[in-house]
Amino acid sequence: MSPSEADFGELDAAATRALEIVEQALREGETEGIPDETVQRLLTAGTRLFANKVEMEERFFSPYTGPEAVTATDVVMTCSDMLRAVNLSTFDLAMWFQRPRPDDNV
């Protein structure tokens, strides 16, 4: 096994554990103890990795673990602040959203 393959296994285990910790904190209503910087690191890593995989591998998959993993409110709140963070508007988003995907029936 190459060193990168070992690192990917470690990443998978860390991501699984991170999700477990977050879900427990959310169930217990105890998110105040999670530093903002931790949330930023998780979202930054996930965003960059997802975008790279979609672009470089030219394939699409859900960014979430399942259809009920997040709510519409979760997505809109996160997306809105992500757009603000990089100085994009909903107009900019609409231009990207309308791009055809290889799996679209055109």
N, CA, C and O atoms as a GROMACS GRO file, in nm:
protein
  424
    1MET      N    1   0.085  -0.118   0.000
    1MET     CA    2   0.000   0.000   0.000
    1MET      C    3   0.089   0.124   0.000
    1MET      O    4   0.184   0.132   0.078
    2SER      N    5   0.060   0.219  -0.086
    2SER     CA    6   0.139   0.340  -0.093
    2SER      C    7   0.106   0.430   0.027
    2SER      O    8   0.000   0.416   0.088
    3PRO      N    9   0.197   0.522   0.061
    3PRO     CA   10   0.169   0.612   0.174
    3PRO      C   11   0.041   0.692   0.155
    3PRO      O   12  -0.030   0.718   0.252
    4SER      N   13   0.009   0.731   0.031
    4SER     CA   14  -0.113   0.808   0.009
    4SER      C   15  -0.238   0.725   0.036
    4SER      O   16  -0.336   0.776   0.089
    5GLU      N   17  -0.233   0.595   0.001
    5GLU     CA   18  -0.348   0.509   0.029
    5GLU      C   19  -0.369   0.496   0.179
    5GLU      O   20  -0.483   0.494   0.225
    6ALA      N   21  -0.260   0.487   0.256
    6ALA     CA   22  -0.271   0.479   0.402
    6ALA      C   23  -0.331   0.608   0.455
    6ALA      O   24  -0.415   0.605   0.545
    7ASP      N   25  -0.289   0.722   0.400
    7ASP     CA   26  -0.342   0.851   0.443
    7ASP      C   27  -0.492   0.862   0.414
    7ASP      O   28  -0.567   0.919   0.492
    8PHE      N   29  -0.534   0.807   0.301
    8PHE     CA   30  -0.675   0.814   0.264
    8PHE      C   31  -0.759   0.731   0.360
    8PHE      O   32  -0.870   0.770   0.394
    9GLY      N   33  -0.707   0.617   0.405
    9GLY     CA   34  -0.778   0.538   0.505
    9GLY      C   35  -0.789   0.612   0.636
    9GLY      O   36  -0.892   0.606   0.703
   10GLU      N   37  -0.683   0.683   0.671
   10GLU     CA   38  -0.684   0.764   0.793
   10GLU      C   39  -0.784   0.878   0.780
   10GLU      O   40  -0.855   0.911   0.875
   11LEU      N   41  -0.790   0.938   0.661
   11LEU     CA   42  -0.885   1.046   0.636
   11LEU      C   43  -1.028   0.994   0.649
   11LEU      O   44  -1.113   1.060   0.708
   12ASP      N   45  -1.055   0.876   0.592
   12ASP     CA   46  -1.188   0.818   0.600
   12ASP      C   47  -1.228   0.795   0.746
   12ASP      O   48  -1.340   0.826   0.786
   13ALA      N   49  -1.137   0.740   0.824
   13ALA     CA   50  -1.166   0.714   0.966
   13ALA      C   51  -1.189   0.846   1.041
   13ALA      O   52  -1.279   0.855   1.125
   14ALA      N   53  -1.108   0.946   1.012
   14ALA     CA   54  -1.123   1.076   1.079
   14ALA      C   55  -1.256   1.142   1.041
   14ALA      O   56  -1.322   1.201   1.127
   15ALA      N   57  -1.294   1.133   0.913
   15ALA     CA   58  -1.420   1.192   0.869
   15ALA      C   59  -1.539   1.122   0.933
   15ALA      O   60  -1.635   1.186   0.974
   16THR      N   61  -1.531   0.990   0.941
   16THR     CA   62  -1.639   0.913   1.005
   16THR      C   63  -1.652   0.953   1.151
   16THR      O   64  -1.763   0.974   1.200
   17ARG      N   65  -1.539   0.963   1.220
   17ARG     CA   66  -1.542   1.000   1.361
   17ARG      C   67  -1.590   1.143   1.378
   17ARG      O   68  -1.668   1.171   1.470
   18ALA      N   69  -1.547   1.234   1.293
   18ALA     CA   70  -1.592   1.373   1.301
   18ALA      C   71  -1.743   1.382   1.286
   18ALA      O   72  -1.808   1.456   1.359
   19LEU      N   73  -1.799   1.307   1.191
   19LEU     CA   74  -1.944   1.308   1.171
   19LEU      C   75  -2.016   1.254   1.294
   19LEU      O   76  -2.119   1.309   1.333
   20GLU      N   77  -1.963   1.149   1.354
   20GLU     CA   78  -2.023   1.094   1.476
   20GLU      C   79  -2.025   1.197   1.588
   20GLU      O   80  -2.125   1.213   1.657
   21ILE      N   81  -1.913   1.267   1.608
   21ILE     CA   82  -1.903   1.368   1.713
   21ILE      C   83  -2.000   1.482   1.688
   21ILE      O   84  -2.067   1.528   1.780
   22VAL      N   85  -2.008   1.528   1.563
   22VAL     CA   86  -2.098   1.638   1.528
   22VAL      C   87  -2.243   1.597   1.550
   22VAL      O   88  -2.322   1.672   1.608
   23GLU      N   89  -2.279   1.478   1.503
   23GLU     CA   90  -2.418   1.433   1.519
   23GLU      C   91  -2.456   1.423   1.666
   23GLU      O   92  -2.568   1.459   1.703
   24GLN      N   93  -2.365   1.375   1.750
   24GLN     CA   94  -2.393   1.367   1.893
   24GLN      C   95  -2.408   1.507   1.953
   24GLN      O   96  -2.499   1.530   2.032
   25ALA      N   97  -2.321   1.599   1.915
   25ALA     CA   98  -2.331   1.736   1.966
   25ALA      C   99  -2.462   1.800   1.924
   25ALA      O  100  -2.525   1.871   2.003
   26LEU      N  101  -2.506   1.776   1.801
   26LEU     CA  102  -2.633   1.832   1.754
   26LEU      C  103  -2.751   1.771   1.828
   26LEU      O  104  -2.843   1.842   1.866
   27ARG      N  105  -2.748   1.639   1.848
   27ARG     CA  106  -2.857   1.572   1.922
   27ARG      C  107  -2.869   1.628   2.064
   27ARG      O  108  -2.979   1.646   2.115
   28GLU      N  109  -2.755   1.655   2.125
   28GLU     CA  110  -2.753   1.701   2.264
   28GLU      C  111  -2.761   1.854   2.275
   28GLU      O  112  -2.764   1.907   2.386
   29GLY      N  113  -2.764   1.923   2.162
   29GLY     CA  114  -2.770   2.069   2.163
   29GLY      C  115  -2.646   2.131   2.227
   29GLY      O  116  -2.656   2.232   2.296
   30GLU      N  117  -2.532   2.070   2.203
   30GLU     CA  118  -2.408   2.112   2.268
   30GLU      C  119  -2.302   2.154   2.166
   30GLU      O  120  -2.191   2.102   2.169
   31THR      N  121  -2.335   2.246   2.078
   31THR     CA  122  -2.239   2.286   1.976
   31THR      C  123  -2.150   2.403   2.018
   31THR      O  124  -2.053   2.435   1.949
   32GLU      N  125  -2.182   2.467   2.130
   32GLU     CA  126  -2.106   2.586   2.172
   32GLU      C  127  -1.959   2.553   2.198
   32GLU      O  128  -1.872   2.638   2.180
   33GLY      N  129  -1.930   2.430   2.239
   33GLY     CA  130  -1.793   2.392   2.271
   33GLY      C  131  -1.708   2.362   2.149
   33GLY      O  132  -1.587   2.344   2.161
   34ILE      N  133  -1.769   2.355   2.032
   34ILE     CA  134  -1.693   2.329   1.909
   34ILE      C  135  -1.644   2.464   1.856
   34ILE      O  136  -1.725   2.550   1.822
   35PRO      N  137  -1.513   2.483   1.850
   35PRO     CA  138  -1.460   2.612   1.804
   35PRO      C  139  -1.500   2.643   1.660
   35PRO      O  140  -1.510   2.553   1.577
   36ASP      N  141  -1.523   2.770   1.632
   36ASP     CA  142  -1.555   2.814   1.496
   36ASP      C  143  -1.448   2.767   1.398
   36ASP      O  144  -1.480   2.728   1.285
   37GLU      N  145  -1.322   2.770   1.440
   37GLU     CA  146  -1.212   2.731   1.353
   37GLU      C  147  -1.223   2.584   1.312
   37GLU      O  148  -1.184   2.547   1.202
   38THR      N  149  -1.275   2.500   1.400
   38THR     CA  150  -1.294   2.359   1.368
   38THR      C  151  -1.398   2.344   1.257
   38THR      O  152  -1.378   2.268   1.163
   39VAL      N  153  -1.507   2.417   1.269
   39VAL     CA  154  -1.612   2.415   1.167
   39VAL      C  155  -1.554   2.466   1.034
   39VAL      O  156  -1.580   2.408   0.929
   40GLN      N  157  -1.476   2.573   1.040
   40GLN     CA  158  -1.416   2.627   0.919
   40GLN      C  159  -1.323   2.526   0.852
   40GLN      O  160  -1.326   2.512   0.729
   41ARG      N  161  -1.241   2.457   0.929
   41ARG     CA  162  -1.149   2.358   0.871
   41ARG      C  163  -1.226   2.244   0.805
   41ARG      O  164  -1.191   2.200   0.696
   42LEU      N  165  -1.332   2.195   0.873
   42LEU     CA  166  -1.411   2.086   0.817
   42LEU      C  167  -1.479   2.127   0.687
   42LEU      O  168  -1.477   2.054   0.589
   43LEU      N  169  -1.541   2.246   0.688
   43LEU     CA  170  -1.612   2.292   0.569
   43LEU      C  171  -1.516   2.324   0.455
   43LEU      O  172  -1.546   2.296   0.339
   44THR      N  173  -1.402   2.382   0.487
   44THR     CA  174  -1.302   2.412   0.384
   44THR      C  175  -1.252   2.283   0.319
   44THR      O  176  -1.246   2.274   0.197
   45ALA      N  177  -1.216   2.186   0.401
   45ALA     CA  178  -1.166   2.059   0.347
   45ALA      C  179  -1.271   1.991   0.261
   45ALA      O  180  -1.242   1.946   0.150
   46GLY      N  181  -1.394   1.983   0.310
   46GLY     CA  182  -1.501   1.918   0.236
   46GLY      C  183  -1.534   1.989   0.106
   46GLY      O  184  -1.555   1.925   0.003
   47THR      N  185  -1.538   2.121   0.111
   47THR     CA  186  -1.570   2.200  -0.008
   47THR      C  187  -1.464   2.182  -0.115
   47THR      O  188  -1.496   2.156  -0.231
   48ARG      N  189  -1.339   2.196  -0.076
   48ARG     CA  190  -1.231   2.185  -0.175
   48ARG      C  191  -1.222   2.045  -0.232
   48ARG      O  192  -1.201   2.028  -0.353
   49LEU      N  193  -1.237   1.944  -0.148
   49LEU     CA  194  -1.227   1.806  -0.195
   49LEU      C  195  -1.343   1.772  -0.288
   49LEU      O  196  -1.324   1.711  -0.393
   50PHE      N  197  -1.465   1.811  -0.248
   50PHE     CA  198  -1.582   1.783  -0.332
   50PHE      C  199  -1.567   1.849  -0.470
   50PHE      O  200  -1.586   1.784  -0.572
   51ALA      N  201  -1.533   1.978  -0.472
   51ALA     CA  202  -1.520   2.051  -0.598
   51ALA      C  203  -1.412   1.989  -0.687
   51ALA      O  204  -1.431   1.977  -0.808
   52ASN      N  205  -1.301   1.951  -0.626
   52ASN     CA  206  -1.193   1.891  -0.704
   52ASN      C  207  -1.234   1.757  -0.762
   52ASN      O  208  -1.206   1.730  -0.879
   53LYS      N  209  -1.299   1.672  -0.683
   53LYS     CA  210  -1.340   1.541  -0.732
   53LYS      C  211  -1.439   1.555  -0.848
   53LYS      O  212  -1.429   1.483  -0.947
   54VAL      N  213  -1.535   1.645  -0.834
   54VAL     CA  214  -1.634   1.664  -0.940
   54VAL      C  215  -1.567   1.715  -1.068
   54VAL      O  216  -1.595   1.666  -1.177
   55GLU      N  217  -1.478   1.812  -1.052
   55GLU     CA  218  -1.414   1.870  -1.170
   55GLU      C  219  -1.310   1.777  -1.232
   55GLU      O  220  -1.313   1.755  -1.353
   56MET      N  221  -1.221   1.723  -1.154
   56MET     CA  222  -1.111   1.644  -1.207
   56MET      C  223  -1.153   1.503  -1.248
   56MET      O  224  -1.097   1.447  -1.343
   57GLU      N  225  -1.249   1.445  -1.179
   57GLU     CA  226  -1.294   1.310  -1.212
   57GLU      C  227  -1.411   1.312  -1.309
   57GLU      O  228  -1.454   1.207  -1.358
   58GLU      N  229  -1.462   1.432  -1.337
   58GLU     CA  230  -1.573   1.451  -1.430
   58GLU      C  231  -1.690   1.358  -1.400
   58GLU      O  232  -1.741   1.289  -1.488
   59ARG      N  233  -1.729   1.357  -1.274
   59ARG     CA  234  -1.845   1.279  -1.232
   59ARG      C  235  -1.914   1.353  -1.119
   59ARG      O  236  -1.856   1.441  -1.056
   60PHE      N  237  -2.038   1.316  -1.096
   60PHE     CA  238  -2.117   1.386  -0.996
   60PHE      C  239  -2.171   1.286  -0.895
   60PHE      O  240  -2.208   1.174  -0.929
   61PHE      N  241  -2.174   1.329  -0.769
   61PHE     CA  242  -2.230   1.249  -0.661
   61PHE      C  243  -2.282   1.346  -0.556
   61PHE      O  244  -2.241   1.462  -0.553
   62SER      N  245  -2.370   1.301  -0.472
   62SER     CA  246  -2.427   1.389  -0.370
   62SER      C  247  -2.318   1.435  -0.274
   62SER      O  248  -2.232   1.355  -0.235
   63PRO      N  249  -2.320   1.561  -0.236
   63PRO     CA  250  -2.222   1.608  -0.138
   63PRO      C  251  -2.254   1.562   0.004
   63PRO      O  252  -2.176   1.587   0.097
   64TYR      N  253  -2.366   1.496   0.022
   64TYR     CA  254  -2.410   1.457   0.156
   64TYR      C  255  -2.420   1.306   0.169
   64TYR      O  256  -2.431   1.234   0.069
   65THR      N  257  -2.416   1.259   0.292
   65THR     CA  258  -2.415   1.116   0.319
   65THR      C  259  -2.547   1.047   0.289
   65THR      O  260  -2.551   0.925   0.275
   66GLY      N  261  -2.654   1.123   0.278
   66GLY     CA  262  -2.784   1.066   0.247
   66GLY      C  263  -2.885   1.176   0.224
   66GLY      O  264  -2.857   1.292   0.251
   67PRO      N  265  -3.004   1.139   0.173
   67PRO     CA  266  -3.105   1.239   0.138
   67PRO      C  267  -3.158   1.318   0.258
   67PRO      O  268  -3.208   1.429   0.241
   68GLU      N  269  -3.148   1.263   0.376
   68GLU     CA  270  -3.199   1.334   0.495
   68GLU      C  271  -3.087   1.375   0.589
   68GLU      O  272  -3.111   1.406   0.706
   69ALA      N  273  -2.962   1.377   0.538
   69ALA     CA  274  -2.847   1.412   0.622
   69ALA      C  275  -2.847   1.559   0.660
   69ALA      O  276  -2.798   1.596   0.767
   70VAL      N  277  -2.902   1.642   0.574
   70VAL     CA  278  -2.911   1.786   0.599
   70VAL      C  279  -3.050   1.833   0.560
   70VAL      O  280  -3.119   1.768   0.481
   71THR      N  281  -3.091   1.947   0.615
   71THR     CA  282  -3.220   2.005   0.579
   71THR      C  283  -3.200   2.114   0.474
   71THR      O  284  -3.088   2.158   0.450
   72ALA      N  285  -3.309   2.155   0.414
   72ALA     CA  286  -3.303   2.266   0.319
   72ALA      C  287  -3.250   2.391   0.389
   72ALA      O  288  -3.174   2.468   0.330
   73THR      N  289  -3.290   2.412   0.513
   73THR     CA  290  -3.241   2.527   0.589
   73THR      C  291  -3.091   2.518   0.609
   73THR      O  292  -3.020   2.618   0.594
   74ASP      N  293  -3.040   2.399   0.643
   74ASP     CA  294  -2.895   2.380   0.658
   74ASP      C  295  -2.822   2.423   0.532
   74ASP      O  296  -2.723   2.496   0.537
   75VAL      N  297  -2.872   2.377   0.418
   75VAL     CA  298  -2.807   2.405   0.290
   75VAL      C  299  -2.814   2.554   0.257
   75VAL      O  300  -2.712   2.612   0.218
   76VAL      N  301  -2.929   2.615   0.271
   76VAL     CA  302  -2.944   2.756   0.235
   76VAL      C  303  -2.860   2.845   0.326
   76VAL      O  304  -2.797   2.940   0.279
   77MET      N  305  -2.858   2.816   0.455
   77MET     CA  306  -2.776   2.897   0.546
   77MET      C  307  -2.628   2.885   0.512
   77MET      O  308  -2.556   2.985   0.509
   78THR      N  309  -2.583   2.764   0.486
   78THR     CA  310  -2.442   2.742   0.454
   78THR      C  311  -2.407   2.803   0.319
   78THR      O  312  -2.307   2.873   0.306
   79CYS      N  313  -2.490   2.776   0.220
   79CYS     CA  314  -2.465   2.827   0.085
   79CYS      C  315  -2.462   2.980   0.084
   79CYS      O  316  -2.376   3.040   0.020
   80SER      N  317  -2.554   3.042   0.154
   80SER     CA  318  -2.559   3.189   0.158
   80SER      C  319  -2.430   3.247   0.214
   80SER      O  320  -2.375   3.342   0.158
   81ASP      N  321  -2.381   3.190   0.324
   81ASP     CA  322  -2.258   3.243   0.381
   81ASP      C  323  -2.134   3.204   0.301
   81ASP      O  324  -2.035   3.277   0.301
   82MET      N  325  -2.140   3.090   0.232
   82MET     CA  326  -2.029   3.054   0.144
   82MET      C  327  -2.020   3.155   0.028
   82MET      O  328  -1.910   3.197  -0.009
   83LEU      N  329  -2.134   3.192  -0.028
   83LEU     CA  330  -2.134   3.291  -0.136
   83LEU      C  331  -2.081   3.425  -0.087
   83LEU      O  332  -2.001   3.489  -0.155
   84ARG      N  333  -2.126   3.467   0.032
   84ARG     CA  334  -2.077   3.594   0.088
   84ARG      C  335  -1.926   3.589   0.112
   84ARG      O  336  -1.857   3.688   0.089
   85ALA      N  337  -1.877   3.476   0.158
   85ALA     CA  338  -1.734   3.463   0.192
   85ALA      C  339  -1.644   3.484   0.072
   85ALA      O  340  -1.530   3.530   0.087
   86VAL      N  341  -1.693   3.452  -0.047
   86VAL     CA  342  -1.611   3.468  -0.168
   86VAL      C  343  -1.666   3.577  -0.260
   86VAL      O  344  -1.632   3.584  -0.377
   87ASN      N  345  -1.752   3.661  -0.204
   87ASN     CA  346  -1.806   3.778  -0.273
   87ASN      C  347  -1.878   3.742  -0.403
   87ASN      O  348  -1.856   3.804  -0.507
   88LEU      N  349  -1.965   3.640  -0.395
   88LEU     CA  350  -2.048   3.603  -0.509
   88LEU      C  351  -2.194   3.636  -0.477
   88LEU      O  352  -2.234   3.642  -0.361
   89SER      N  353  -2.270   3.658  -0.582
   89SER     CA  354  -2.412   3.686  -0.566
   89SER      C  355  -2.494   3.567  -0.615
   89SER      O  356  -2.440   3.471  -0.671
   90THR      N  357  -2.624   3.574  -0.593
   90THR     CA  358  -2.710   3.468  -0.645
   90THR      C  359  -2.710   3.467  -0.798
   90THR      O  360  -2.734   3.363  -0.859
   91PHE      N  361  -2.684   3.583  -0.859
   91PHE     CA  362  -2.672   3.587  -1.005
   91PHE      C  363  -2.554   3.501  -1.049
   91PHE      O  364  -2.565   3.423  -1.144
   92ASP      N  365  -2.440   3.517  -0.981
   92ASP     CA  366  -2.322   3.435  -1.012
   92ASP      C  367  -2.354   3.287  -0.994
   92ASP      O  368  -2.316   3.204  -1.077
   93LEU      N  369  -2.424   3.255  -0.888
   93LEU     CA  370  -2.461   3.117  -0.861
   93LEU      C  371  -2.552   3.063  -0.972
   93LEU      O  372  -2.536   2.950  -1.016
   94ALA      N  373  -2.646   3.145  -1.017
   94ALA     CA  374  -2.739   3.102  -1.122
   94ALA      C  375  -2.666   3.068  -1.250
   94ALA      O  376  -2.704   2.975  -1.321
   95MET      N  377  -2.560   3.142  -1.281
   95MET     CA  378  -2.483   3.113  -1.403
   95MET      C  379  -2.417   2.975  -1.392
   95MET      O  380  -2.417   2.900  -1.489
   96TRP      N  381  -2.363   2.941  -1.276
   96TRP     CA  382  -2.301   2.811  -1.257
   96TRP      C  383  -2.406   2.701  -1.251
   96TRP      O  384  -2.385   2.591  -1.302
   97PHE      N  385  -2.517   2.731  -1.188
   97PHE     CA  386  -2.621   2.630  -1.170
   97PHE      C  387  -2.679   2.584  -1.304
   97PHE      O  388  -2.721   2.470  -1.316
   98GLN      N  389  -2.681   2.672  -1.402
   98GLN     CA  390  -2.739   2.640  -1.532
   98GLN      C  391  -2.644   2.562  -1.623
   98GLN      O  392  -2.683   2.520  -1.732
   99ARG      N  393  -2.518   2.543  -1.579
   99ARG     CA  394  -2.424   2.466  -1.662
   99ARG      C  395  -2.477   2.325  -1.681
   99ARG      O  396  -2.521   2.262  -1.585
  100PRO      N  397  -2.473   2.275  -1.803
  100PRO     CA  398  -2.520   2.137  -1.825
  100PRO      C  399  -2.422   2.039  -1.760
  100PRO      O  400  -2.301   2.062  -1.757
  101ARG      N  401  -2.477   1.929  -1.710
  101ARG     CA  402  -2.396   1.822  -1.654
  101ARG      C  403  -2.402   1.704  -1.749
  101ARG      O  404  -2.503   1.685  -1.817
  102PRO      N  405  -2.296   1.626  -1.756
  102PRO     CA  406  -2.295   1.512  -1.848
  102PRO      C  407  -2.411   1.417  -1.828
  102PRO      O  408  -2.454   1.351  -1.922
  103ASP      N  409  -2.462   1.408  -1.705
  103ASP     CA  410  -2.572   1.313  -1.679
  103ASP      C  411  -2.710   1.373  -1.698
  103ASP      O  412  -2.811   1.305  -1.675
  104ASP      N  413  -2.716   1.502  -1.740
  104ASP     CA  414  -2.846   1.564  -1.767
  104ASP      C  415  -2.901   1.510  -1.899
  104ASP      O  416  -2.826   1.485  -1.993
  105ASN      N  417  -3.030   1.491  -1.904
  105ASN     CA  418  -3.095   1.449  -2.028
  105ASN      C  419  -3.126   1.571  -2.112
  105ASN      O  420  -3.229   1.636  -2.093
  106VAL      N  421  -3.038   1.601  -2.203
  106VAL     CA  422  -3.055   1.721  -2.286
  106VAL      C  423  -3.101   1.683  -2.424
  106VAL      O  424  -3.121   1.770  -2.509
   0.00000   0.00000   0.00000
